[in-house]
């Protein structure tokens, strides 16, 4: 079963927060199970899977193939062979 989870950067602390995404008027928020965090809209990304080392991969993350080819994860690239890709950078 696919887990619906989002990541965003808190407007208040500048740190990454993880959880459920919602939009309240003009405010983008992530609820982490305890608190609602206002996040920068451009930083919101959805969890799309795990890499070959079981690290969470979100839209916009960079991955590298064993052959050395780099991929940026986005809506047009949402499925891959998990055993061949490793996350190298966070968006």
N, C-alpha and C positions, 0 to 999 in steps of 0.2 A: 504494500500500500504506500502510495506516495505521500510524503509529509509536506504540508503546505507551510512554508516558513519564509520570512523575509529578513533582510538585513538593511540597516540604514545608519546614517551618521547623525547623532544627537545634535540638535541646534544648541543645546545648553552646555554640554560637556565636550563635544567634538569626538566622542568615542563611538565605536560601533555598537549598535544594539540589535538584538535578534528577537523575533517573535511574529505576532500577527499584525498585518498591515491594515490600516483603515484611514479613510480621508474624512475629516470633519470640517466642512466648509472649505476654507483655503488652507487648512492645516493638515499636513501628512503626519501620521502617527504610527508608532509601532508599540504594541502592547506585549510586554515580556512575561506576562502571567501575574505580575504584581503592580507594575506602573505603566502609564501611558507616556511615551517619549515623543516629543515633537522632533521630527527628523527633516533633514534637507531633502526636498523632493527628488533632486537629481541623484541622490545617493541610494535610493531605494532599489533593491534588487531581490529577485525571487530565487530561492533555493531550487536548483534543477537536478541535483544528483550528487554523487560522490566520485572522487577520482580513484586511481588505482591504489592509493594509500588510505582510502576511506576518509579523506578530508572533504568537507562540504564544499560544493562548487555553486556559485551564484552567477547570475547574468553579469557579464562584464569582466569576469575573472579571466586570467590568462592561463592556458594549459600548454604543456609541451608534450609532443608525441615522442616515443622512444627513438624514432628516426631523426629527431631534432627539429621537426616542424612545429612552430608555435601557432596556437589557435586562440582567438578571443571568443568567449562564450557569449552568445546573444540569442535573440529569438530565432534567427535563421540557423543557428548551430546549437541545438538543444539535445541531440542524441549523439552518443559516441561510444566507442568500445572502451568501457571503463578500465579494462586491464592494460590499455596501452597509453593512457594519458595521466599526467601528473600536474597538479596545480603548481604554478611558479610565481604567481603574483595576484594580489587582491585588487579589485577595481576600486 
